[in-house]
Amino acid sequence: MSLTDEIAAFEEEKARTHDRDVLDLIDETTIELVNTGIAERAVGVGDRAPDFALPDARGEMVSLSGLTGLGPVILTFYRGGWCPYCNLELRAYQRELAAITAAGGQLAAVSPLTPDNSLSVEEKNALSFPVLSDAGNRAAAAFGLVFEIDERLKPVYKERLGNDLEACNGDASFTLPLPATYVIGADGVVGYAYVNADYRLRADPADVIAALLAQAAA
């Protein structure tokens, strides 16, 4: 089953199990975020990817330039381990890791989670690629991906959905990155970009790997 199919199945389940008022508010605030145009202003194809150095789940520093020095990179920004869409996405990439490696590519995922919480994500999803902690969303901000959660959603996240973002991220900013996936060449230039302000929509790994193969052949 593709990631797109898995997300569609989860959407059906969510419609049955979640409170309608919560879903309606999420729909409303998501449309408002899309309408800000933030996704269109983010780093895109042809741009040079901003370099960064971030700790992985075990505290080892990983830089984007170090990864691209080994070949083209799939870089995916995700919201956190509390997000079911993100967990589906991360597991989908894990299933494709052998294909990514065979294509000469590197893979890394970035979120604002603390290193301890990133380690939990890595262990829960049995991931064997770097899961990096972007404290304060500094790397995500350099990519133009950061937004603040709507005031109406802040209590909903914690009290209705059980997502304590302050504890997860180690700060009280209530900022998140847009989920985004990039393929970045060895020269540091973005060859593929999928950025969508609707967090329920993600690039399918098959399309991303096709872009990776094209990048590796260029």
N, CA and C of each residue as an Amber inpcrd file, in Angstrom:
protein
   654
   0.8440000  -1.1920000   0.0000000   0.0000000   0.0000000   0.0000000
   0.8820000   1.2450000   0.0000000   0.5660000   2.1950000  -0.8510000
   1.3580000   3.4160000  -0.9290000   1.0390000   4.3250000   0.2560000
   1.9140000   5.3020000   0.5090000   1.6630000   6.2800000   1.5560000
   0.3530000   7.0170000   1.3010000   0.0940000   7.3700000   0.0550000
  -1.1490000   8.0580000  -0.2850000  -2.3590000   7.2200000   0.1000000
  -2.2980000   5.9210000  -0.1390000  -3.3980000   5.0240000   0.2260000
  -3.5210000   4.9120000   1.7430000  -2.4060000   4.8410000   2.4290000
  -2.4300000   4.7390000   3.8940000  -3.0560000   5.9870000   4.5150000
  -2.7160000   7.1430000   3.9770000  -3.2870000   8.3880000   4.4950000
  -4.7850000   8.4280000   4.2310000  -5.2090000   7.9820000   3.0560000
  -6.6400000   7.9590000   2.7470000  -7.3900000   7.0490000   3.7140000
  -6.8030000   5.9030000   4.0510000  -7.4360000   4.9880000   4.9950000
  -7.5130000   5.6080000   6.3860000  -6.4590000   6.3050000   6.7770000
  -6.4810000   6.9600000   8.0820000  -7.5280000   8.0660000   8.1190000
  -7.6650000   8.8010000   7.0190000  -8.6730000   9.8600000   6.9600000
 -10.0750000   9.2890000   7.1910000 -10.3570000   8.1380000   6.6110000
 -11.6600000   7.4980000   6.8110000 -11.8610000   7.1170000   8.2720000
 -10.8240000   6.5630000   8.8830000 -10.9130000   6.1880000  10.2950000
 -11.1030000   7.4150000  11.1800000 -10.3650000   8.4700000  10.8860000
 -10.4440000   9.6870000  11.6990000 -11.8410000  10.2850000  11.6560000
 -12.4720000  10.2390000  10.4990000 -13.8210000  10.7850000  10.3650000
 -14.8060000  10.0310000  11.2530000 -14.5240000   8.7620000  11.5220000
 -15.4100000   7.9660000  12.3760000 -15.1230000   8.1520000  13.8620000
 -13.8580000   8.4320000  14.2160000 -13.4560000   8.3550000  15.6210000
 -13.2040000   9.7020000  16.2860000 -13.0220000  10.7790000  15.5200000
 -12.7120000  12.0810000  16.1050000 -13.9790000  12.9310000  16.2340000
 -13.9520000  13.8280000  17.1930000 -15.0810000  14.7360000  17.4020000
 -15.2330000  15.6780000  16.2110000 -16.4730000  15.8560000  15.7750000
 -16.7290000  16.6540000  14.5850000 -16.3120000  18.1070000  14.7650000
 -16.5060000  18.6710000  15.9650000 -16.1380000  20.0740000  16.1510000
 -14.6390000  20.2800000  16.0250000 -13.8550000  19.2850000  16.4800000
 -12.4000000  19.3620000  16.3430000 -12.0080000  19.2720000  14.8720000
 -12.5920000  18.3390000  14.1580000 -12.2710000  18.1900000  12.7390000
 -12.6490000  19.4340000  11.9480000 -13.7790000  20.0230000  12.2770000
 -14.1990000  21.2350000  11.5760000 -13.2270000  22.3820000  11.8220000
 -12.7540000  22.5130000  13.0570000 -11.8070000  23.5830000  13.3720000
 -10.4720000  23.3440000  12.6650000 -10.0410000  22.1090000  12.6230000
  -8.7970000  21.7910000  11.9100000  -8.9470000  22.1180000  10.4280000
 -10.0770000  21.7450000   9.8510000 -10.3240000  22.0700000   8.4420000
 -10.2570000  23.5820000   8.2140000 -10.9220000  24.3330000   9.0720000
 -10.9870000  25.7830000   8.9170000  -9.6070000  26.4230000   9.0240000
  -8.8540000  26.0400000  10.0460000  -7.5370000  26.6590000  10.2480000
  -6.5380000  26.2010000   9.1840000  -6.7090000  24.9920000   8.6760000
  -5.8210000  24.5200000   7.6070000  -6.0580000  25.3120000   6.3280000
  -7.3110000  25.5540000   5.9940000  -7.6220000  26.3630000   4.8090000
  -7.0370000  27.7670000   4.9610000  -7.1580000  28.3320000   6.1450000
  -6.6160000  29.6750000   6.3790000  -5.1020000  29.6890000   6.2070000
  -4.4260000  28.6460000   6.6990000  -2.9710000  28.5800000   6.5400000
  -2.5940000  28.4320000   5.0720000  -3.2870000  27.5790000   4.3490000
  -3.0250000  27.4200000   2.9110000  -3.1610000  28.7660000   2.2070000
  -4.1740000  29.5200000   2.5860000  -4.4590000  30.7910000   1.9100000
  -3.4380000  31.8870000   2.2120000  -2.5850000  31.6840000   3.2090000
  -1.5260000  32.6720000   3.4590000  -0.4470000  32.6410000   2.3830000
  -0.3680000  31.5420000   1.6220000   0.6610000  31.4150000   0.5950000
   2.0210000  31.0320000   1.1310000   2.0950000  30.5510000   2.3670000
   3.3970000  30.2200000   2.9600000   4.1290000  29.1560000   2.1520000
   3.4080000  28.1770000   1.6350000   4.0760000  27.1010000   0.9020000
   4.7510000  27.6220000  -0.3660000   4.1090000  28.5850000  -1.0160000
   4.6650000  29.1360000  -2.2540000   5.9050000  29.9880000  -2.0000000
   6.0660000  30.4770000  -0.7850000   7.2340000  31.3120000  -0.4600000
   8.4120000  30.4990000   0.0660000   8.2090000  29.2330000   0.3350000
   9.2740000  28.3940000   0.8910000  10.3520000  28.1120000  -0.1580000
  11.4780000  27.6190000   0.2970000  12.5510000  27.1800000  -0.5990000
  11.9700000  26.1930000  -1.6120000  12.3340000  26.3780000  -2.8710000
  11.7840000  25.5370000  -3.9250000  12.8320000  25.0830000  -4.9160000
  12.3770000  24.4830000  -5.9870000  13.2710000  23.9340000  -7.0160000
  14.1510000  25.0410000  -7.5830000  15.4350000  24.7480000  -7.6780000
  16.4030000  25.7080000  -8.2100000  17.0660000  26.5630000  -7.1450000
  16.5000000  26.5720000  -5.9410000  17.1090000  27.3240000  -4.8380000
  18.2400000  26.5160000  -4.2190000  19.1860000  27.2430000  -3.6290000
  20.2190000  26.5570000  -2.8530000  19.6730000  26.2720000  -1.4620000
  19.7690000  25.0310000  -1.0370000  19.2460000  24.6420000   0.2670000
  20.0990000  25.2350000   1.3780000  19.4970000  25.8850000   2.3630000
  20.2830000  26.4200000   3.4810000  20.9550000  25.2870000   4.2540000
  22.2380000  25.4410000   4.5180000  22.9590000  24.4140000   5.2720000
  22.5610000  24.4880000   6.7380000  22.7250000  23.3850000   7.4370000
  22.4670000  23.3430000   8.8760000  23.2860000  22.2140000   9.4830000
  23.4270000  22.2600000  10.7790000  24.0160000  21.1680000  11.5450000
  23.1110000  20.9440000  12.7450000  22.5360000  19.7420000  12.8350000
  21.5650000  19.4310000  13.8810000  21.9290000  18.1100000  14.5470000
  21.5480000  17.9570000  15.8300000  21.8190000  16.6820000  16.4980000
  20.8270000  15.6050000  16.0750000  21.3340000  14.3830000  15.9400000
  20.4310000  13.2670000  15.7020000  19.8710000  12.7840000  17.0430000
  19.1520000  11.6850000  17.0300000  18.4670000  11.2190000  18.2290000
  19.4330000  10.8130000  19.3380000  20.7020000  10.6340000  18.9920000
  21.6970000  10.2590000  19.9980000  22.7060000  11.3690000  20.2720000
  22.4090000  12.5460000  19.7450000  23.2430000  13.7060000  20.0400000
  24.3940000  13.9230000  19.0930000  24.5510000  13.0960000  18.0750000
  25.6170000  13.2780000  17.0910000  25.1850000  14.3480000  16.0900000
  26.1050000  15.2630000  15.7860000  25.7640000  16.3510000  14.8680000
  25.8090000  15.8710000  13.4200000  24.7870000  16.2450000  12.6760000
  24.6700000  15.8880000  11.2560000  24.4310000  17.1820000  10.4860000
  25.2400000  17.4180000   9.4650000  25.0600000  18.6310000   8.6520000
  24.5090000  18.2610000   7.2920000  23.7480000  19.1860000   6.7150000
  23.2410000  18.9570000   5.3670000  24.3830000  18.8760000   4.3750000
  25.3800000  19.7430000   4.5210000  26.5140000  19.7040000   3.5990000
  27.2860000  18.3970000   3.7200000  27.3340000  17.8390000   4.9250000
  27.9790000  16.5410000   5.0870000  27.2270000  15.4420000   4.3690000
  25.8940000  15.5060000   4.4010000  25.0910000  14.5130000   3.7020000
  25.2170000  14.6620000   2.1890000  25.1290000  15.8850000   1.6980000
  25.2240000  16.0760000   0.2430000  26.6210000  15.7650000  -0.2700000
  27.6030000  15.7980000   0.6310000  28.9480000  15.4000000   0.2350000
  29.0400000  13.9300000  -0.1170000  28.0260000  13.1670000   0.3070000
  27.9880000  11.7350000   0.0100000  27.1020000  11.4100000  -1.1860000
  26.3290000  12.3980000  -1.6430000  25.4300000  12.1830000  -2.7720000
  24.1420000  12.9500000  -2.5670000  23.1980000  12.8100000  -3.4880000
  21.9280000  13.5380000  -3.3520000  21.1870000  13.0960000  -2.0960000
  20.3930000  14.0190000  -1.5550000  19.7450000  13.8110000  -0.2610000
  18.2370000  13.9960000  -0.3790000  17.4870000  13.0740000   0.2040000
  16.0750000  13.2920000   0.4700000  15.9800000  13.8520000   1.8810000
  15.4570000  15.0490000   1.9800000  15.3050000  15.7210000   3.2740000
  13.8250000  15.9630000   3.5070000  13.3010000  15.4230000   4.5890000
  11.8810000  15.6000000   4.8660000  11.6860000  16.2480000   6.2310000
  10.9010000  17.3040000   6.2580000  10.5360000  17.9820000   7.4960000
   9.1850000  17.4260000   7.9530000   9.1160000  17.0220000   9.2170000
   7.8550000  16.5100000   9.7570000   7.5160000  17.2200000  11.0610000
   6.2580000  17.1350000  11.4680000   5.7730000  17.9200000  12.6030000
   6.1820000  17.3220000  13.9410000   6.1220000  16.0000000  14.0750000
   6.4850000  15.3700000  15.3350000   5.9140000  13.9740000  15.4380000
   6.3790000  13.2400000  16.4290000   5.9270000  11.8710000  16.6190000
   4.4920000  11.7640000  17.0810000   3.8970000  12.8640000  17.5110000
   2.4920000  12.8920000  17.9110000   1.5560000  12.9540000  16.7000000
   2.1090000  13.1930000  15.5250000   1.3090000  13.3700000  14.3110000
   1.2140000  12.0350000  13.5690000   0.0160000  11.4490000  13.4540000
  -0.0920000  10.1440000  12.7900000   0.3130000  10.1720000  11.3270000
   0.0870000  11.2840000  10.6480000   0.4920000  11.3990000   9.2520000
   2.0160000  11.3310000   9.1310000   2.6900000  11.9700000  10.0720000
   4.1590000  11.9530000  10.0560000   4.6950000  10.5520000  10.2960000
   4.0870000   9.8160000  11.2240000   4.5390000   8.4590000  11.4820000
   4.3190000   7.5610000  10.2700000   3.1810000   7.7250000   9.6040000
   2.9590000   6.9700000   8.3700000   4.0320000   7.3020000   7.3370000
   4.3490000   8.5910000   7.2170000   5.3490000   9.0230000   6.2440000
   6.7210000   8.4600000   6.5700000   7.1310000   8.5510000   7.8290000
   8.4560000   8.0710000   8.2080000   8.5800000   6.5650000   7.9830000
   7.5490000   5.8350000   8.3170000   7.6000000   4.3830000   8.0900000
   7.6360000   4.0590000   6.5990000   6.9460000   4.8620000   5.7970000
   6.9740000   4.6390000   4.3480000   8.3820000   4.8310000   3.7980000
   9.0920000   5.8580000   4.2970000  10.4660000   6.0610000   3.8450000
  11.3870000   4.9580000   4.3430000  11.1400000   4.4550000   5.5400000
  11.9570000   3.3470000   6.0290000  11.8210000   2.1350000   5.1160000
  10.6030000   1.8740000   4.6570000  10.3960000   0.7380000   3.7450000
  11.1620000   0.9130000   2.4450000  11.4050000   2.1580000   2.0490000
  12.0870000   2.4340000   0.7860000  13.5680000   2.7500000   0.9630000
  14.0740000   2.5810000   2.1760000  15.4530000   2.9950000   2.4430000
  16.4610000   2.2370000   1.5800000  16.2370000   0.9490000   1.3790000
  17.1720000   0.1690000   0.5500000  17.2090000   0.7090000  -0.8720000
  16.0550000   1.0890000  -1.4110000  16.0080000   1.6430000  -2.7660000
  16.7070000   2.9980000  -2.8220000  16.5380000   3.7840000  -1.7750000
  17.2010000   5.0970000  -1.7200000  18.7090000   4.9250000  -1.6860000
  19.1670000   4.0180000  -0.8560000  20.6060000   3.7600000  -0.7410000
  21.1710000   3.2090000  -2.0410000  20.4150000   2.3110000  -2.6760000
  20.8710000   1.7280000  -3.9370000  21.0080000   2.7870000  -5.0210000
  20.2100000   3.8440000  -4.9220000  20.2850000   4.9460000  -5.8880000
  21.3860000   5.9410000  -5.5480000  22.1430000   5.6470000  -4.5060000
  23.2330000   6.5390000  -4.1030000  22.7710000   7.7090000  -3.2620000
  21.5390000   7.6220000  -2.7410000  20.9870000   8.7400000  -1.9940000
  21.1470000   8.6160000  -0.4950000  20.9920000   9.7280000   0.1740000
  20.9540000   9.8160000   1.6290000  19.5270000  10.2280000   2.0200000
  19.1550000   9.9430000   3.2450000  17.8260000  10.2810000   3.7380000
  17.9500000  10.8160000   5.1520000  17.2720000  11.9160000   5.4370000
  17.2300000  12.4690000   6.7910000  15.8860000  13.1250000   7.0170000
  15.4140000  13.0710000   8.2590000  14.1500000  13.6850000   8.6470000
  14.4150000  14.6970000   9.7510000  13.6880000  15.8010000   9.7160000
  13.9120000  16.9150000  10.6490000  12.5860000  17.3020000  11.2920000
  12.5970000  17.5010000  12.6040000  11.4230000  18.0220000  13.3050000
  11.8960000  18.8710000  14.4800000  10.9690000  19.6460000  15.0930000
  11.3530000  20.4370000  16.2550000  11.3890000  19.6500000  17.5580000
  11.1750000  18.3470000  17.5200000  11.2030000  17.5360000  18.7310000
  12.5640000  17.6140000  19.4180000  12.5570000  17.4840000  20.7410000
  13.8160000  17.3670000  21.4740000  14.5010000  16.0610000  21.0700000
  15.8250000  15.9450000  21.2990000  16.5030000  14.6920000  20.9480000
  15.8940000  13.4630000  21.6210000  15.4810000  13.5680000  22.8760000
  14.8620000  12.4230000  23.5500000  13.5770000  12.0040000  22.8440000
  12.7720000  12.9830000  22.4500000  11.5310000  12.6600000  21.7520000
  11.7920000  12.1680000  20.3340000  12.8600000  12.6700000  19.7070000
  13.2510000  12.1430000  18.3990000  13.6680000  10.6790000  18.5110000
  14.3600000  10.3460000  19.6080000  14.7540000   8.9510000  19.8220000
  13.5240000   8.0650000  19.9620000  12.4940000   8.5720000  20.6330000
  11.2520000   7.8070000  20.7620000  10.6210000   7.5590000  19.3960000
  10.6450000   8.5800000  18.5350000  10.1170000   8.4300000  17.1780000
  10.9120000   7.3840000  16.4120000  12.2240000   7.4520000  16.5400000
  13.0860000   6.5010000  15.8370000  12.7950000   5.0720000  16.2840000
  12.6750000   4.8900000  17.5870000  12.4540000   3.5450000  18.1230000
  11.0500000   3.0460000  17.8050000  10.0470000   3.9080000  17.9570000
   8.6610000   3.4960000  17.7180000   8.4390000   3.0670000  16.2750000
   9.1040000   3.7500000  15.3420000   8.9130000   3.4700000  13.9250000
  10.0180000   2.6070000  13.3290000  10.9520000   2.1420000  14.1860000
  12.0550000   1.2790000  13.7490000  12.8120000   1.8980000  12.5730000
  13.2150000   3.1630000  12.7540000  13.8890000   3.9000000  11.6910000
  15.3930000   3.6830000  11.7550000  16.0220000   3.5990000  10.5980000
  17.4740000   3.4330000  10.5470000  18.1220000   4.5140000   9.6900000
  17.4820000   5.6990000   9.6580000  18.0750000   6.8610000   9.0110000
  18.0510000   8.0090000  10.0230000  18.8690000   9.0510000   9.8100000
  18.9730000  10.1190000  10.8030000  17.6540000  10.8550000  11.0250000
  17.2850000  10.9830000  12.2960000  16.1110000  11.7470000  12.7180000
  16.6470000  12.9140000  13.5410000  16.5780000  14.1050000  12.9840000
  17.2970000  15.2520000  13.5220000  16.3730000  16.1780000  14.3030000
  16.9340000  16.7960000  15.3400000  16.1800000  17.7000000  16.2060000
  16.5260000  19.1460000  15.8820000  15.5190000  19.8730000  15.4500000
  15.6730000  21.2620000  15.0280000  15.0880000  22.1780000  16.1090000
  15.8570000  22.3950000  17.1770000  15.3710000  23.1900000  18.3090000
  14.9820000  24.5880000  17.8460000  13.7720000  25.0040000  18.2180000
  13.3070000  26.3250000  17.8340000  12.9930000  26.4730000  16.3680000
  13.0040000  25.3550000  15.6130000  12.6830000  25.3900000  14.1810000
  13.6050000  26.3080000  13.3800000  14.8520000  26.4000000  13.7770000
  15.7550000  27.3290000  13.0790000  16.0480000  26.8710000  11.6500000
  16.3080000  25.5850000  11.4760000  16.5670000  25.0930000  10.1100000
  15.3000000  25.1990000   9.2620000  14.1650000  24.8330000   9.8450000
  12.9040000  24.9330000   9.1050000  12.6130000  26.3770000   8.7180000
  12.9390000  27.3090000   9.6030000  12.7150000  28.7270000   9.2910000
  13.5680000  29.1610000   8.1110000  14.7990000  28.6530000   8.0340000
  15.6740000  29.0000000   6.9170000  15.0910000  28.5190000   5.5890000
  14.3080000  27.4350000   5.6470000  13.6340000  26.9230000   4.4560000
  12.2850000  27.6150000   4.2100000  11.8790000  28.5010000   5.1240000
  10.6190000  29.2240000   4.9570000   9.3910000  28.4180000   5.3120000
   9.5310000  27.4540000   6.2160000   8.4540000  26.5030000   6.4860000
   7.6980000  26.7530000   7.7850000   8.1350000  27.6760000   8.6110000
   7.6220000  27.7600000   9.9820000   6.3820000  28.6390000  10.0810000
   5.4240000  28.1690000  10.8720000   4.2200000  28.9530000  11.1650000
   3.8420000  28.7280000  12.6230000   3.0520000  29.6440000  13.1730000
   2.5440000  29.4890000  14.5360000   1.1440000  28.9150000  14.4890000
   0.8870000  27.9640000  15.3500000  -0.4250000  27.3310000  15.4120000
  -1.4860000  28.3650000  15.7800000  -2.6170000  28.2810000  15.1320000
  -3.7340000  29.1750000  15.3980000  -4.1080000  29.1240000  16.8890000
  -4.4030000  30.2870000  17.4660000  -4.7330000  30.3700000  18.8930000
  -5.8820000  29.4350000  19.2660000  -6.8330000  29.2610000  18.3670000
  -7.9790000  28.4090000  18.6670000  -7.5930000  26.9430000  18.7880000
  -6.4830000  26.5670000  18.1440000  -6.0630000  25.1680000  18.1620000
  -5.1710000  24.8180000  19.3460000  -4.5510000  25.8100000  19.9570000
  -3.5850000  25.5090000  21.0230000  -4.1960000  24.6820000  22.1500000
  -5.3360000  25.0870000  22.7210000  -5.9200000  24.2350000  23.7600000
  -6.4500000  22.9160000  23.2220000  -6.8840000  22.9070000  21.9690000
  -7.3970000  21.6750000  21.3730000  -6.2860000  20.6380000  21.2720000
  -5.1220000  21.0690000  20.8310000  -3.9880000  20.1460000  20.7030000
  -3.7050000  19.4570000  22.0300000  -3.6400000  20.2390000  23.1060000
  -3.2290000  19.6810000  24.3930000  -4.3630000  18.9800000  25.1160000
  -5.5350000  19.6130000  25.1540000  -6.6170000  19.1150000  26.0090000
  -7.5230000  18.1090000  25.3160000  -7.7010000  18.2400000  24.0160000
  -8.6070000  17.3330000  23.2970000  -7.8450000  16.2280000  22.5680000
  -6.6550000  16.5690000  22.0400000  -5.8940000  15.5920000  21.2640000
  -4.7250000  14.9810000  22.0340000  -4.4060000  15.5600000  23.1820000
  -3.3300000  15.0090000  24.0080000  -1.9330000  15.2680000  23.4820000
  -1.7770000  16.3140000  22.6880000  -0.4650000  16.6400000  22.1080000
   0.1170000  17.8540000  22.8290000   1.0320000  17.6030000  23.7580000
   1.6510000  18.6800000  24.5330000   2.8930000  19.1630000  23.7800000
   2.7110000  20.1180000  22.9020000   3.8120000  20.5590000  22.0500000
   4.9280000  21.2130000  22.8490000   4.5860000  21.8850000  23.9470000
   5.6350000  22.5020000  24.7610000   6.5810000  21.4420000  25.3050000
   6.0390000  20.3230000  25.7560000   6.8770000  19.2360000  26.2580000
   7.6050000  18.5220000  25.1210000   6.9090000  18.3230000  24.0180000
   7.5260000  17.6100000  22.8870000   8.7200000  18.3680000  22.3170000
   8.5680000  19.6970000  22.2070000   9.5740000  20.5080000  21.5210000
  10.4960000  21.2500000  22.4680000  10.1750000  21.2510000  23.7450000
  11.0390000  21.9180000  24.7150000  10.9750000  23.4240000  24.6570000
   9.8900000  23.9700000  24.1040000   9.7100000  25.4240000  24.1170000
   8.2150000  25.7370000  24.0450000   7.8890000  26.9870000  24.2610000
   6.4820000  27.3980000  24.3170000   6.0820000  28.2200000  23.0990000
   6.7720000  28.0350000  21.9890000   6.5260000  28.8820000  20.8180000
   5.2710000  28.4820000  20.0510000   4.8320000  27.2270000  20.1830000
   3.7190000  26.7050000  19.4030000   3.9490000  26.9230000  17.9050000
   5.1940000  26.7720000  17.4850000   5.5030000  26.8400000  16.0550000
   5.8080000  25.4390000  15.5380000   5.4570000  25.2330000  14.2790000
   5.6950000  23.9660000  13.6170000   6.2050000  24.2290000  12.2070000
   6.8760000  23.2480000  11.6150000   7.1950000  23.3620000  10.1870000
   6.0630000  22.8040000   9.3440000   5.8670000  23.3840000   8.1690000
   5.0360000  22.6900000   7.1890000   5.7100000  21.3620000   6.8520000
   4.9750000  20.2690000   6.7590000   5.5900000  19.0600000   6.2220000
   6.1010000  19.3370000   4.8020000   7.3450000  19.0090000   4.5600000
   7.9580000  19.3140000   3.2590000   9.0080000  18.2620000   2.9480000
   9.1220000  17.9350000   1.6830000  10.1240000  16.9630000   1.2530000
  10.9120000  17.5310000   0.0870000  12.2240000  17.4310000   0.2040000
  13.1380000  17.9600000  -0.8150000  14.0820000  16.8610000  -1.2940000
  14.4590000  16.9550000  -2.5480000  15.6240000  16.2190000  -3.0520000
  16.6730000  17.2680000  -3.3860000  17.8070000  17.1370000  -2.7350000
  18.8730000  18.1390000  -2.8290000  20.1050000  17.4810000  -3.4320000
  20.6290000  18.0900000  -4.4850000  21.7710000  17.5240000  -5.1800000
  23.0700000  17.6750000  -4.4140000  24.1130000  17.0040000  -4.9010000
  25.4290000  17.1000000  -4.2810000  25.9610000  18.5280000  -4.3150000
  25.4180000  19.3520000  -5.2100000  25.8290000  20.7540000  -5.2770000
  25.0290000  21.6440000  -4.3260000  24.1160000  21.0330000  -3.5700000
  23.3280000  21.7860000  -2.6060000  22.1020000  22.4620000  -3.1800000
  21.8020000  22.2410000  -4.4620000  20.6630000  22.8760000  -5.1130000
  19.4600000  21.9360000  -5.0730000  18.2920000  22.4900000  -4.8110000
  17.0620000  21.7130000  -4.7190000  16.6000000  21.3000000  -6.1150000
  16.4710000  20.0010000  -6.3220000  15.9960000  19.4910000  -7.6040000
  14.5370000  19.0810000  -7.5830000  14.0020000  18.8870000  -6.3870000
  12.6020000  18.4960000  -6.2070000  12.1190000  19.0690000  -4.8890000
  10.9110000  19.5790000  -4.8840000  10.3500000  20.1350000  -3.6490000
   8.8590000  19.8400000  -3.5890000   8.4270000  19.3160000  -2.4630000
   6.9990000  19.1560000  -2.1970000   6.7070000  19.8570000  -0.8740000
   6.0100000  20.9690000  -0.9400000   5.6560000  21.7470000   0.2410000
   4.1620000  22.0170000   0.1670000   3.4380000  21.6340000   1.2190000
   1.9910000  21.8250000   1.2050000   1.5480000  22.2530000   2.5970000
   0.8160000  23.3440000   2.6760000   0.3570000  23.8430000   3.9740000
  -0.7730000  22.9970000   4.5600000  -1.3270000  22.0890000   3.7710000
  -2.2900000  21.1190000   4.3000000  -1.4910000  19.9000000   4.7550000
  -1.3360000  19.7710000   6.0740000  -0.4380000  18.7570000   6.6250000
  -0.8970000  17.3360000   6.3160000  -2.1130000  17.1880000   5.8500000
  -2.6370000  15.8510000   5.5530000  -2.1830000  15.3370000   4.1960000
  -1.5710000  16.1900000   3.4080000  -1.1120000  15.8280000   2.0680000
   0.4100000  15.7190000   2.0660000   0.9250000  14.5940000   1.6350000
   2.3650000  14.3400000   1.6380000   2.8220000  13.8190000   0.2800000
   4.0760000  14.0730000  -0.0340000   4.6600000  13.4940000  -1.2390000
   4.7100000  11.9850000  -1.0930000   4.3890000  11.2640000  -2.1520000
   4.5190000   9.8190000  -2.0950000   5.9740000   9.4370000  -2.3370000
   6.5440000   8.5560000  -1.5030000   7.9480000   8.1840000  -1.6780000
   8.3120000   7.7270000  -3.0760000   7.3800000   7.0960000  -3.7880000
   7.6940000   6.6520000  -5.1570000   8.0490000   7.8360000  -6.0470000
   7.3270000   8.9330000  -5.8950000   7.6200000  10.1280000  -6.6890000
   8.9420000  10.7610000  -6.2620000   9.1980000  10.7310000  -4.9650000
  10.4400000  11.3300000  -4.4510000  11.6460000  10.5140000  -4.9190000
  11.5240000   9.2080000  -4.8850000  12.6340000   8.3580000  -5.3370000
  12.8690000   8.5330000  -6.8280000  11.8160000   8.7100000  -7.6080000
  11.9840000   8.9790000  -9.0330000  12.7780000  10.2770000  -9.2390000
  12.4970000  11.2800000  -8.4010000  13.2540000  12.5440000  -8.4890000
  14.6930000  12.3290000  -8.0560000  14.9020000  11.4790000  -7.0520000
  16.2620000  11.1630000  -6.6030000  17.0520000  10.4920000  -7.7230000
  16.4430000   9.5410000  -8.3950000  17.1180000   8.8470000  -9.4820000
  17.4870000   9.8240000 -10.6080000  16.5730000  10.7350000 -10.9040000
  16.8640000  11.7380000 -11.9300000  18.0130000  12.6490000 -11.5030000
  18.0420000  12.9770000 -10.2090000  19.1160000  13.8210000  -9.6880000
  20.4560000  13.0900000  -9.7480000  20.4440000  11.8280000  -9.3790000
  21.6850000  11.0380000  -9.3730000  22.2120000  10.8390000 -10.7910000
  21.3210000  10.7980000 -11.7800000  21.7400000  10.5800000 -13.1610000
  22.1860000  11.8450000 -13.8490000  21.8720000  12.9930000 -13.2410000
  22.1770000  14.2790000 -13.8880000  23.6770000  14.5660000 -13.8850000
